């Protein structure tokens, strides 16, 4: 990858707890209202001009966002760093009773066609890309970073984090996550980091739509002859996390199912699955702590799934790899070994078909205990729990040029929006 320092915009306030927000695509209107109630200057006012952001909104909404961003800059609510910098970014958090700290570098990465130095693993959709492109065109800024991971076997970040040993320049708390940011404008540190990361590929963890949008934006400007190879618009704001960082968690995304016929039972489902799975009734789900469902299912080994239904907890163990080869012959072996692919291909798309009613719908959550509560309350008929996708599997599928099934990964925690803004001109 080719990295570049930039003169970032950030809040003048040193404590940004009331000013930062989760990524736009996981927020609804009530979330946005709650953030704006904390402060009218919360970044969500600019980053989420149109609800829902799954399609292009009215032009005026994006123009209003751009005007508000400019107003904040003029009024000194946002300030720009005097020198090009890179940014050390740490998120500290608790998960399943353990404390973690995940470290990232916020930098500009030169745009290049997917599959060369920037490697995706998800499909993208036209609607969200149209929304993000229009916002980019109006604001001339990248408001939130793309989440990427990379191989840091060269120890690229060691000097960076020695420099960041001082008190952070900006900090805050968002949804229980402690956010810290250091501004690093030491030219020698930046030069050494760029050399260490040269030609190292980066895998997109989260933010495929925004990354594609940034590339499309740069391509349009280049085609029109408006930018050169080193212009800011050619560089995409990334948060780079080393793949061996102990704080890099990939949580499973459990499936919550509604719209099933009264005939559905786990026993009937298992009959439909035939010999491809072994099924065991564990007993009352009240006795199973699903705060870390991943760890619970890992005790049953590879390709073990949980089912919550009618107060009971079942474990399904996939035992017939040939069944996936027959069901998905066009996919690579790494794809066929994904738990999310097995669940989708053999269970949800096939065995569950005879139980689906007209209002069949699937929702998603990384929280196993929430899945349990929703089934218990009747909000959800049945929940399928699964183990998290290993990072190595994400790499293998991406390197094969394939896309993973929908909602295959949940990288936790999400990056905060508003810690740093990258100008595009």
VEXGU-553908 format. One line per 2 residues: number of its first residue (from 1); their letters; for each residue x, y, z of N, C-alpha, C. Coordinates in steps of 0.001 Angstrom, whole numbers, plus 500000, padded with zeros to 6 digits. Layout:
BEGIN
NUM	A	X/Y/Z/X/Y/Z/X/Y/Z; ...
! end
This chain:
BEGIN
1	XX	500844/498808/500000/500000/500000/500000/500879/501242/500000; 500360/502312/499435/501062/503585/499424/500329/504520/500384
3	XX	501031/504983/501423/500364/505827/502418/500811/507279/502278; 499968/508160/502784/500261/509587/502734/499713/510263/503982
5	XX	500531/511119/504577/500052/511952/505688/499155/513046/505128; 498302/513591/505963/497400/514660/505519/497105/515594/506683
7	XX	496633/516783/506337/496277/517782/507357/494818/517555/507750; 494631/516742/508769/493285/516363/509174/492534/517467/509888
9	XX	491217/517423/509761/490316/518263/510548/489812/517445/511728; 489714/518075/512887/489162/517400/514063/488537/518446/514972
11	XX	487802/517972/515938/487160/518902/516881/488214/519645/517697; 487926/520900/517963/488815/521687/518818/488770/521192/520259
13	XX	487637/520669/520664/487492/520100/522014/488427/518898/522175; 489037/518779/523329/489923/517643/523593/489140/516401/524008
15	XX	487976/516619/524639/487099/515502/524998/485933/515496/524023; 485871/514466/523195/484890/514438/522096/483760/513439/522349
17	XX	483540/513081/523593/482543/512054/523921/481168/512362/523340; 480767/513640/523370/479442/514017/522873/479447/514417/521397
19	XX	480590/514269/520747/480725/514779/519390/480962/513692/518344; 481394/512518/518774/481659/511414/517851/480455/510482/517789
21	XX	480467/509586/516793/479305/508726/516562/479749/507379/516010; 478910/506352/516135/479180/505087/515437/479071/505286/513935
23	XX	479514/504329/513133/479373/504440/511678/477916/504664/511269; 477736/505438/510219/476393/505846/509779/475468/504674/509485
25	XX	476031/503560/508976/475191/502478/508469/474632/501562/509552; 474959/501819/510818/474347/501022/511884/473401/501883/512734
27	XX	473127/503103/512270/472282/504030/513030/470893/504141/512413; 469885/504286/513271/468548/504626/512801/468208/506038/513290
29	XX	466992/506474/513018/466623/507859/513358/466699/508121/514856; 466281/507156/515654/466327/507353/517104/467770/507478/517593
31	XX	468684/506714/516976/470106/506828/517326/470627/508222/516988; 470268/508687/515797/470716/510015/515373/470171/511094/516310
33	XX	468898/511002/516650/468294/511986/517544/468976/511995/518907; 469315/510802/519398/469971/510714/520706/471365/511352/520672
35	XX	472085/511150/519584/473413/511747/519453/473330/513268/519361; 472350/513764/518618/472193/515211/518481/471681/515846/519770
37	XX	470986/515057/520590/470553/515575/521892/471755/515797/522809; 472803/515022/522628/474031/515225/523404/474717/516516/522988
39	XX	474746/516761/521653/475325/518002/521136/474843/518215/519706; 474402/519426/519376/474024/519706/517986/475224/519670/517048
41	XX	476430/519674/517627/477647/519609/516815/478171/518185/516663; 477373/517194/517034/477804/515808/516840/477990/515550/515345
43	XX	479016/514796/515004/479368/514531/513607/478223/513903/512820; 477300/513255/513502/476183/512611/512802/475348/513628/512037
45	XX	475361/514885/512463/474599/515929/511775/475093/516128/510345; 476372/515870/510130/476949/515988/508791/476982/514637/508078
47	XX	477331/513592/508805/477593/512285/508205/476332/511519/507818; 475201/511882/508401/473964/511140/508128/472853/512116/507742
49	XX	472950/512704/506540/471970/513710/506137/470642/513137/505685; 470646/511862/505329/469452/511250/504729/469186/509904/505388
51	XX	467920/509668/505765/467539/508407/506406/466464/507706/505560; 466610/506362/505385/467811/505579/505681/468850/505765/504591
53	XX	470120/505568/504901/471184/505826/503921/471396/504667/502955; 470335/503953/502648/470429/502814/501729/470129/503213/500294
55	XX	469823/504502/500100/469524/504988/498757/469819/506480/498709; 469885/507017/497505/470164/508433/497329/469014/509281/497857
57	XX	469344/510296/498648/468331/511188/499199/468212/512469/498381; 467431/513434/498858/467274/514715/498154/468580/515512/498176
59	XX	468859/516179/497076/470109/516937/496927/470304/517945/498054; 469232/518587/498497/469351/519620/499514/469909/519074/500823
61	XX	469602/517828/501133/470101/517235/502377/471626/517204/502383; 472227/516854/501262/473684/516781/501173/474302/518171/501133
63	XX	473629/519098/500462/474113/520482/500459/474088/521080/501864; 473053/520728/502639/472966/521206/504024/474100/520643/504870
65	XX	474450/519382/504639/475572/518781/505367/476870/519511/505057; 477082/519783/503770/478302/520480/503368/478366/521878/503976
67	XX	477236/522571/503993/477193/523918/504567/477473/523884/506063; 476933/522863/506750/477159/522744/508187/478622/522444/508480
69	XX	479224/521565/507697/480635/521262/507870/481477/522527/507711; 481176/523299/506676/481904/524551/506441/481693/525534/507592
71	XX	480481/525581/508112/480169/526468/509240/480998/526095/510462; 481106/524800/510746/481905/524348/511888/483378/524712/511707
73	XX	483872/524594/510488/485271/524934/510221/485514/526435/510406; 484596/527237/509892/484739/528693/509995/484641/529167/511445
75	XX	483754/528526/512209/483521/528941/513591/484567/528399/514565; 485465/527539/514088/486482/526983/514963/486016/525787/515766
77	XX	484816/525274/515483/484370/524033/516130/485254/522879/515671; 485624/522924/514385/486618/522013/513828/487870/522814/513508
79	XX	489040/522209/513753/490309/522865/513437/491148/521924/512574; 492030/522516/511766/492870/521714/510882/494302/521724/511372
81	XX	494943/520562/511322/496340/520484/511743/497232/521284/510806; 498244/521906/511371/499122/522795/510603/500033/522030/509659
83	XX	500404/520805/510034/501324/520005/509223/500675/518687/508832; 501074/518080/507713/500583/516733/507383/500945/515763/508494
85	XX	500008/514922/508829/500211/514011/509959/499589/512657/509660; 500002/511680/510447/499274/510423/510557/498780/510363/511995
87	XX	497858/509459/512284/497161/509514/513563/497141/508133/514202; 497681/508059/515410/497631/506821/516181/496300/506794/516936
89	XX	495602/505672/516843/494222/505593/517330/494052/504305/518130; 493643/504452/519385/493468/503280/520255/492046/503237/520798
91	XX	491453/502060/520771/490129/501831/521358/490260/500762/522437; 489869/501115/523664/489900/500176/524784/488473/499778/525132
93	XX	488272/498485/525401/486907/498008/525604/486897/496682/526360; 485728/496314/526812/485519/495020/527465/484605/494162/526602
95	XX	484913/492876/526537/484041/491939/525839/484125/490586/526539; 482951/490073/526910/482852/488756/527552/483791/488648/528754
97	XX	483838/489720/529550/484608/489696/530787/486088/489970/530646; 486561/490268/529433/487970/490558/529217/488139/491990/528716
99	XX	489307/492561/529018/489620/493919/528585/490610/493866/527426; 490327/494657/526404/491171/494680/525213/491524/496121/524862
101	XX	492604/496283/524096/492955/497574/523500/493364/497301/522059; 492666/497916/521125/492984/497725/519708/493620/498992/519156
103	XX	494741/498850/518473/495495/499983/517970/495396/500068/516448; 495233/501275/515944/495125/501503/514510/495936/502730/514118
105	XX	496262/502807/512835/496898/503989/512260/495895/504601/511293; 495620/505883/511426/494753/506586/510491/495631/507312/509481
107	XX	495516/506896/508211/496349/507448/507148/495550/507523/505847; 496113/508192/504865/495576/508133/503516/496236/506995/502768
109	XX	495426/506158/502092/495940/505048/501292/495633/505344/499831; 496617/505236/498965/496388/505548/497558/495391/504575/496951
111	XX	494393/505120/496266/493367/504301/495630/493989/503465/494514; 493593/502204/494464/494029/501303/493399/492911/500308/493155
113	XX	492867/499699/491971/491782/498750/491693/491734/497629/492729; 490528/497219/493092/490371/496117/494040/491152/494889/493567
115	XX	491773/494220/494536/492483/492988/494245/493970/493170/494072; 494421/494420/493969/495855/494663/493850/496455/494885/495234
117	XX	496295/496091/495784/496791/496350/497140/495666/496510/498142; 494466/496792/497669/493281/496888/498530/492366/495720/498168
119	XX	492131/494840/499139/491460/493573/498839/490127/493494/499581; 489011/493402/498863/487685/493349/499491/487241/491910/499761
121	XX	486159/491766/500530/485573/490438/500713/484042/490480/500709; 483451/491639/500389/481991/491760/500394/481487/492351/499090
123	XX	480241/491995/498742/479539/492666/497661/479103/494054/498135; 478946/494970/497193/478382/496278/497523/477103/496497/496721
125	XX	476297/497458/497169/474997/497712/496556/474931/499159/496076; 474156/499376/495020/474129/500668/494345/473594/501790/495228
127	XX	472538/501521/495989/471900/502553/496792/472822/503218/497799; 473463/502438/498676/474373/503053/499648/475543/503782/498997
129	XX	476032/503268/497880/477145/503942/497198/476700/505289/496624; 475470/505348/496109/474954/506626/495583/474833/507658/496695
131	XX	474363/507228/497873/474236/508121/499027/475596/508658/499456; 476580/507763/499597/477909/508191/500063/478624/509040/499005
133	XX	478415/508732/497729/479070/509521/496685/478548/510954/496683; 477241/511120/496811/476696/512466/496799/477189/513267/498014
135	XX	477282/512610/499174/477799/513289/500367/479253/513704/500158; 480042/512822/499542/481447/513130/499271/481580/514287/498297
137	XX	480770/514271/497242/480819/515342/496244/480506/516702/496862; 479588/516711/497817/479173/517982/498416/480134/518472/499501
139	XX	480594/517556/500341/481458/517953/501463/482920/518048/501082; 483321/517371/500001/484735/517295/499604/485599/516795/500769
141	XX	485059/515787/501466/485768/515256/502633/485389/513795/502846; 486299/513078/503500/485992/511724/503976/485798/511819/505485
143	XX	484587/511540/505902/484180/511806/507279/484487/510671/508238; 484646/509471/507712/484915/508323/508587/485859/507358/507876
145	XX	486720/506678/508629/487736/505824/508017/487191/504468/507595; 487832/503899/506572/487613/502502/506211/488445/501658/507183
147	XX	487896/500541/507630/488584/499646/508564/489317/498582/507744; 490653/498555/507869/491435/497553/507160/492411/496848/508084
149	XX	492775/495621/507725/493815/494918/508485/494922/494475/507529; 496106/494285/508086/497286/494015/507258/498291/493199/508055
151	XX	499278/492670/507366/500346/491893/507986/501448/492847/508437; 501670/492928/509748/502678/493839/510290/503932/493079/510719
153	XX	504280/492044/509957/505455/491255/510322/506746/492071/510234; 506714/493197/509517/507881/494078/509454/507983/494998/510673
155	XX	507000/494964/511549/507012/495825/512731/506893/497293/512391; 506000/497579/511442/505899/498939/510908/505482/499972/511940
157	XX	504720/499554/512934/504115/500547/513837/504878/500762/515139; 505975/500061/515347/506671/500150/516638/507079/501585/516973
159	XX	507723/502272/516020/508166/503644/516275/506986/504584/516455; 505929/504321/515711/504730/505157/515825/504181/505135/517246
161	XX	504095/503950/517835/503504/503852/519169/504456/504303/520271; 505748/504295/519993/506684/504926/520944/506447/506427/520966
163	XX	506193/506996/519793/505901/508428/519708/504584/508753/520402; 503661/507813/520358/502333/508038/520937/502248/507633/522407
165	XX	503400/507535/523066/503385/507146/524479/502946/508286/525392; 502913/509498/524873/502486/510661/525652/500958/510675/525808
167	XX	500471/511663/526522/499033/511825/526707/498350/512054/525352; 497205/511432/525106/496547/511610/523797/496134/513054/523551
169	XX	496130/513443/522277/495711/514789/521898/494196/514935/521941; 493494/513855/521653/492025/513846/521644/491572/512545/522283
171	XX	490529/512614/523090/489997/511382/523663/488513/511538/523951; 487866/510399/524193/486437/510408/524490/485960/509006/524785
173	XX	484667/508912/525000/484052/507601/525241/482780/507512/524418; 482589/506385/523766/481419/506161/522926/480895/504755/523173
175	XX	479687/504680/523732/479049/503377/523992/479959/502429/524774; 480637/502981/525765/481487/502157/526624/482877/501902/526077
177	XX	483175/502416/524890/484495/502253/524282/485305/503514/524552; 486518/503371/525085/487405/504511/525295/488182/504780/524010
179	XX	488086/506004/523509/488699/506395/522237/489845/507366/522498; 491029/507072/521943/492187/507949/522110/492865/508171/520761
181	XX	493302/509420/520532/493945/509770/519269/495180/510613/519520; 496279/510263/518822/497519/511028/518886/497842/511560/517490
183	XX	498217/512815/517424/498604/513443/516157/500114/513285/515997; 500541/512587/514939/501966/512317/514716/502399/513032/513442
185	XX	503162/514115/513593/503624/514856/512419/505145/514815/512263; 505779/513879/512965/507226/513694/512846/507527/513113/511466
187	XX	508252/513873/510638/508478/513465/509252/509264/512160/509148; 510193/511941/510055/510995/510710/510014/510126/509488/510324
189	XX	509251/509614/511319/508356/508512/511666/507428/508198/510495; 506892/509231/509868/505981/509045/508737/506708/508382/507567
191	XX	507925/508842/507284/508706/508283/506179/509020/506812/506416; 509424/506464/507631/509757/505076/507949/508524/504177/507885
193	XX	507377/504706/508327/506150/503920/508263/505775/503654/506811; 505874/504666/505971/505541/504508/504557/506436/503458/503903
195	XX	507704/503454/504249/508633/502479/503680/508306/501065/504151; 507952/500935/505427/507652/499612/505981/506369/499029/505412
197	XX	505418/499883/505029/504132/499407/504520/504083/499338/502993; 505146/499781/502337/505154/499772/500876/504958/498347/500344
199	XX	504001/498201/499448/503669/496910/498807/503019/495894/499736; 502681/496289/500949/501931/495400/501849/500441/495535/501512
201	XX	499753/494446/501208/498318/494556/500887/497485/494834/502129; 496351/495466/501910/495420/495740/503001/494081/495092/502673
203	XX	493512/494417/503657/492222/493753/503509/491144/494626/504157; 490066/494873/503429/488980/495665/503994/488227/494814/505008
205	XX	488152/495290/506233/487353/494620/507258/485929/495158/507247; 485808/496476/507191/484500/497134/507254/484578/498435/506452
207	XX	483522/498726/505689/483498/499978/504944/483633/499803/503440; 483160/498672/502919/483288/498408/501481/482581/499463/500625
209	XX	481392/499901/501076/480664/500891/500288/481403/502228/500255; 481939/502643/501399/482663/503908/501449/483970/503841/500655
211	XX	484637/502686/500696/485879/502531/499950/485615/502578/498446; 484597/501851/498006/484243/501866/496590/483857/503273/496157
213	XX	483106/503969/497015/482715/505343/496714/483937/506240/496561; 484909/506116/497458/486120/506942/497389/486875/506686/496089
215	XX	486935/505429/495676/487604/505094/494415/486852/505692/493229; 485525/505568/493236/484718/506116/492140/484855/507636/492053
217	XX	484900/508274/493215/485054/509729/493266/486390/510141/492637; 487466/509450/493027/488790/509765/492480/488839/509477/490983
219	XX	488263/508363/490564/488274/508003/489139/487563/509057/488293; 486436/509575/488789/485679/510583/488043/486492/511869/487899
221	XX	487183/512266/488961/487990/513483/488899/489187/513308/487959; 489800/512107/488000/490933/511853/487103/490478/511857/485654
223	XX	489331/511220/485389/488814/511170/484018/488512/512564/483481; 488119/513472/484372/487809/514848/483972/489054/515735/483950
225	XX	490209/515158/484292/491451/515927/484296/491545/516940/485420; 490810/516712/486516/490756/517693/487604/491776/517443/488712
227	XX	492372/516242/488745/493352/515946/489792/494544/515209/489194; 495670/515338/489880/496866/514598/489519/497052/513406/490435
229	XX	498108/512618/490232/498296/511374/490991/498511/511570/492481; 499002/512735/492907/499286/512946/494329/498258/513821/495036
231	XX	497172/514158/494348/496136/514975/494974/495432/514210/496091; 494889/514957/497055/494247/514342/498224/493120/513379/497851
233	XX	492384/513682/496789/491251/512829/496413/491687/511441/495978; 492975/511265/495651/493495/509951/495272/493812/509071/496484
235	XX	493660/509631/497676/494017/508890/498895/492774/508716/499778; 492588/507490/500236/491393/507105/500990/491734/507004/502473
237	XX	490889/507565/503311/491099/507505/504760/490858/506092/505272; 491929/505478/505774/491871/504120/506325/492310/504122/507783
239	XX	491738/503217/508563/492256/502859/509877/492894/501484/509723; 494200/501417/509843/494941/500174/509627/495212/499479/510954
241	XX	494792/498225/511056/495015/497435/512260/495830/496207/511884; 496912/495948/512617/497711/494750/512368/496866/493509/512649
243	XX	496965/492523/511779/496079/491367/511916/496368/490524/513156; 497562/490711/513755/497861/489983/514987/497607/490824/516231
245	XX	496973/491984/516070/496618/492809/517221/495649/492022/518116; 495979/491854/519402/495098/491070/520286/493728/491687/520488
247	XX	493573/492953/520148/492269/493590/520291/491404/493496/519050; 491887/492814/518021/491126/492698/516780/490174/491505/516887
249	XX	488947/491771/517326/487955/490723/517496/487006/490666/516302; 486735/489455/515847/485723/489239/514812/484598/488431/515453
251	XX	483499/489100/515728/482375/488442/516385/481479/487755/515356; 480778/486729/515778/479794/486112/514886/478572/487014/514733
253	XX	477833/486805/513667/476574/487526/513466/475454/486503/513455; 474752/486413/514579/473689/485431/514727/472462/485827/513912
255	XX	471715/484829/513486/470528/485051/512665/469261/484911/513509; 468397/485911/513429/467115/485914/514128/466022/485758/513082
257	XX	465221/484716/513202/464268/484355/512152/462831/484559/512624; 462065/485234/511794/460615/485343/511980/459924/484987/510664
259	XX	458626/484687/510769/457869/484346/509573/457965/482879/509220; 457903/482026/510235/457915/480581/510016/456529/480009/510287
261	XX	456201/478939/509593/454906/478297/509786/454858/477605/511145; 453658/477300/511597/453487/476632/512895/454074/475229/512888
263	XX	454310/474697/511714/454837/473333/511609/456303/473240/512014; 456985/474382/512078/458423/474326/512340/458734/473785/513732
265	XX	459639/472832/513786/460279/472380/515016/461726/472064/514668; 462574/472015/515651/463970/471682/515394/464076/470241/514917
267	XX	463219/469374/515456/463255/467970/515046/462933/467825/513560; 461930/468572/513091/461575/468517/511673/462672/469124/510806
269	XX	463314/470177/511313/464433/470762/510582/465561/469748/510428; 465873/469052/511503/466957/468064/511460/466634/466936/510486
271	XX	465368/466582/510404/464956/465559/509442/465226/466039/508009; 464986/467332/507764/465241/467896/506437/466744/467939/506127
273	XX	467540/468102/507147/468981/468192/506955/469629/466851/506657; 468935/465781/506971/469460/464452/506700/470698/464156/507522
275	XX	471668/463494/506899/472864/463080/507638/473995/464088/507603; 473727/465270/507067/474804/466262/506970/475133/466887/508323
277	XX	474206/466795/509271/474390/467378/510596/474022/466367/511675; 474695/466505/512807/474293/465798/514016/473644/466807/514942
279	XX	472519/466451/515553/471776/467394/516389/471706/466887/517828; 471949/467782/518770/471874/467439/520190/471078/468497/520941
281	XX	470095/468061/521713/469326/468971/522564/470085/469137/523878; 470581/470360/524126/471383/470632/525315/470494/470832/526543
283	XX	469230/471227/526318/468306/471463/527419/467864/472915/527466; 467412/473343/528625/466879/474698/528765/467942/475742/528433
285	XX	467584/476657/527533/468530/477687/527131/468847/478632/528291; 467996/478627/529302/468245/479469/530472/469534/479085/531185
287	XX	470011/477881/530962/471231/477410/531608/472484/477638/530763; 472305/478263/529587/473430/478485/528671/473726/479977/528606
289	XX	474927/480365/528987/475344/481771/528918/475870/482055/527515; 475114/482834/526763/475485/483110/525376/476127/484482/525193
291	XX	476621/485078/526291/477335/486351/526171/478536/486185/525248; 479168/485011/525280/480224/484651/524350/479823/483345/523674
293	XX	478837/483440/522794/478308/482247/522119/479396/481530/521335; 480327/482301/520816/481447/481735/520071/482167/480678/520912
295	XX	482502/481040/522157/483227/480120/523033/482377/478910/523410; 481073/479130/523603/480167/478022/523943/480153/476988/522821
297	XX	480021/477458/521582/479931/476542/520447/481279/475912/520116; 482360/476629/520402/483694/476093/520114/483962/474814/520902
299	XX	483287/474654/522031/483456/473426/522830/482975/472198/522057; 482072/472401/521115/481574/471285/520299/482386/471099/519035
301	XX	483401/471935/518843/484297/471777/517712/483945/472647/516528; 484640/472399/515444/484480/473163/514211/483093/472938/513617
303	XX	482537/473978/513003/481243/473925/512314/480099/473495/513245; 480123/474013/514456/479018/473759/515394/478145/475008/515462
305	XX	476831/474815/515347/475861/475905/515350/474903/475717/516521; 474383/476817/517026/473386/476743/518084/472015/477142/517564
307	XX	470977/476507/518096/469603/476882/517758/468857/477156/519062; 468227/478324/519135/467382/478676/520282/465938/478618/519811
309	XX	465173/477728/520438/463770/477580/520013/462947/476998/521158; 461823/477645/521421/460856/477115/522398/461508/476813/523748
311	XX	462405/477716/524187/463031/477565/525499/464171/476575/525563; 464497/475942/524437/465552/474933/524420/466750/475423/523608
313	XX	467907/474823/523901/469116/475123/523134/469633/473835/522506; 469823/473900/521201/470293/472734/520446/471642/473064/519812
315	XX	472468/472041/519639/473721/472199/518903/473665/471329/517657; 473864/471974/516518/473952/471281/515232/475422/471200/514848
317	XX	475917/470026/514571/477313/469838/514170/477354/469371/512714; 477985/470162/511861/478101/469810/510447/479169/468739/510279
319	XX	478809/467626/509656/479727/466480/509591/479958/465955/508176; 479397/466596/507168/479499/466067/505798/479986/467139/504829
321	XX	481317/467331/504701/481845/468361/503804/481400/468190/502351; 481123/466951/501954/480690/466721/500575/479351/467395/500287
323	XX	478553/467599/501323/477263/468255/501127/477457/469692/500658; 478484/470378/501163/478747/471742/500710/479354/471757/499311
325	XX	480159/470761/499003/480740/470689/497667/479647/470504/496626; 478639/469710/496979/477516/469495/496060/476611/470716/495975
327	XX	476429/471409/497100/475515/472549/497136/476122/473806/496512; 477448/473954/496604/478094/475191/496126/479348/474864/495315
329	XX	479199/474139/494197/480375/473713/493418/481147/474868/492794; 480494/476002/492561/481163/477122/491894/482064/477912/492831
331	XX	481926/477695/494133/482719/478448/495102/484003/477713/495449; 484995/478478/495921/486266/477882/496325/486109/477134/497644
333	XX	487086/476301/497966/487011/475500/499182/486977/476370/500433; 487736/477466/500441/487738/478360/501608/486348/478918/501860
335	XX	485618/479247/500809/484249/479748/500941/483327/478664/501478; 483476/477452/500974/482595/476341/501405/482817/475954/502858
337	XX	483964/476322/503417/484251/475980/504813/483803/477062/505792; 483277/478168/505284/482772/479222/506167/481506/478750/506878
339	XX	481436/478970/508178/480210/478617/508904/479006/479380/508368; 479205/480655/508022/478078/481435/507511/477596/480883/506166
341	XX	478511/480356/505366/478126/479768/504077/477368/478462/504291; 477838/477655/505220/477152/476394/505530/475744/476674/506038
343	XX	475634/477637/506961/474330/477991/507514/473387/478484/506417; 473906/479352/505556/473054/479933/504519/472656/478896/503462
345	XX	473637/478180/502935/473389/477254/501831/472544/476052/502234; 472932/475395/503314/472304/474116/503653/471099/474252/504581
347	XX	471132/475261/505463/470054/475364/506452/469013/476403/506029; 469420/477650/505896/468437/478712/505653/467849/478664/504247
349	XX	468680/478395/503239/468186/478417/501866/467549/477098/501425; 467853/476013/502112/467368/474707/501665/466435/474061/502698
351	XX	467012/473636/503824/466205/472884/504789/465060/473696/505360; 465242/475009/505495/464200/475862/506085/463113/476242/505082
353	XX	463323/475943/503816/462428/476429/502775/460977/476022/502998; 460740/474810/503431/459359/474335/503579/458638/474948/504778
355	XX	459398/475625/505638/458784/476223/506835/458558/477732/506698; 458953/478311/505576/458881/479763/505421/457473/480212/505052
357	XX	456987/481236/505777/455707/481864/505452/455979/483114/504607; 454906/483784/504206/455038/484954/503322/455805/486091/503982
359	XX	455745/486179/505315/456408/487281/506014/457768/486873/506594; 458392/485865/506006/459700/485381/506453/460724/486517/506405
361	XX	461476/486666/507474/462483/487725/507532/463636/487290/508430; 464836/487756/508099/466034/487453/508882/466629/488761/509392
363	XX	466928/488814/510694/467639/489940/511279/468945/489425/511872; 469813/490353/512284/471161/489965/512670/471583/490660/513961
365	XX	472375/489941/514763/472964/490535/515966/474226/489766/516334; 475253/490455/516853/476431/489754/517368/476268/489331/518829
367	XX	475151/489698/519426/474913/489518/520863/474075/488262/521111; 474720/487206/521599/474017/485944/521845/472960/486049/522927
369	XX	473234/486828/523965/472257/486992/525038/471025/487753/524543; 471234/488732/523654/470101/489445/523072/469254/488496/522225
371	XX	469907/487621/521478/469178/486630/520686/468315/485747/521591; 468888/485346/522716/468155/484505/523670/466938/485239/524225
373	XX	467119/486510/524583/466017/487302/525143/464899/487514/524120; 465276/487728/522871/464263/487974/521846/463422/486735/521571
375	XX	464046/485578/521620/463264/484343/521452/462369/484132/522663; 462896/484371/523857/462119/484174/525078/460904/485093/525132
377	XX	461046/486317/524609/459951/487284/524660/458953/487119/523522; 459283/486272/522563/458394/486083/521421/458652/487049/520281
379	XX	459632/487940/520432/459966/488861/519345/460591/488133/518158; 461207/486998/518456/461856/486185/517428/461418/484738/517608
381	XX	461105/484060/516495/460658/482671/516595/461815/481727/516886; 462895/481888/516145/464051/481001/516313/465322/481785/516027
383	XX	466386/481477/516749/467682/482114/516523/468716/481048/516203; 469528/481331/515212/470662/480473/514877/471933/481194/515305
385	XX	472687/480565/516189/473942/481135/516665/475106/480425/515974; 476175/481172/515738/477319/480560/515083/478613/481124/515631
387	XX	479706/480479/515260/481023/480921/515693/481531/482019/514759; 482417/482853/515294/482966/483930/514497/483819/483419/513341
389	XX	483849/484186/512270/484668/483834/511108/486133/484135/511413; 487027/483151/511321/488446/483424/511586/489005/484429/510588
391	XX	489928/485260/511044/490532/486265/510172/491224/485603/508983; 491818/484449/509220/492492/483723/508135/491498/483353/507042
393	XX	490269/483010/507418/489257/482661/506426/488864/483873/505588; 488809/485041/506228/488515/486272/505488/489604/486502/504438
395	XX	490864/486337/504839/491979/486496/503903/491893/485492/502766; 491652/484231/503086/491648/483174/502070/490554/483407/501032
397	XX	489375/483769/501493/488271/484020/500563/488570/485258/499715; 489093/486311/500354/489423/487534/499615/490520/487272/498589
399	XX	491544/486494/498967/492641/486203/498045/492175/485367/496854; 491105/484607/497055/490546/483811/495965/489657/484644/495053
401	XX	489482/485925/495405/488670/486807/494586/487183/486626/494782; 486794/485985/495888/485373/485751/496152/484842/486741/497186
403	XX	483523/486836/497246/482851/487638/498260/482201/486724/499276; 482254/487115/500522/481670/486300/501577/480161/486503/501619
405	XX	479425/485564/502197/477978/485755/502339/477656/487000/503152; 476423/487486/502997/475973/488683/503698/476114/488510/505206
407	XX	476615/489552/505870/476768/489572/507330/477621/488400/507826; 478790/488250/507216/479700/487170/507613/480564/487543/508809
409	XX	480856/488825/508953/481770/489262/510006/481196/490467/510751; 481579/490566/512002/481263/491764/512787/482535/492132/513541
411	XX	483307/493023/512932/484542/493465/513572/484177/494399/514719; 484654/494038/515913/484264/494773/517116/485515/495320/517804
413	XX	485421/496551/518308/484311/497495/518186/484342/498225/516844; 483240/498877/516503/483198/499695/515308/484098/500920/515508
415	XX	484640/501407/514417/485420/502645/514487/484493/503826/514733; 484955/504778/515487/484170/505987/515717/484300/506935/514533
417	XX	483206/507570/514184/483214/508630/513172/483382/509975/513880; 484269/510814/513353/484450/512143/513938/485762/512320/514679
419	XX	486564/511262/514817/487877/511434/515448/488797/512253/514544; 488719/511997/513233/489522/512759/512275/488759/512802/510947
421	XX	488851/513908/510242/488214/514077/508931/489306/514375/507923; 489257/513674/506796/490291/513861/505763/489750/514745/504638
423	XX	490385/515899/504385/489942/516740/503260/490317/516099/501922; 489546/516387/500897/489790/515822/499574/490265/516860/498573
425	X	490527/518058/499058/491115/519079/498181/491893/520085/499024
! end
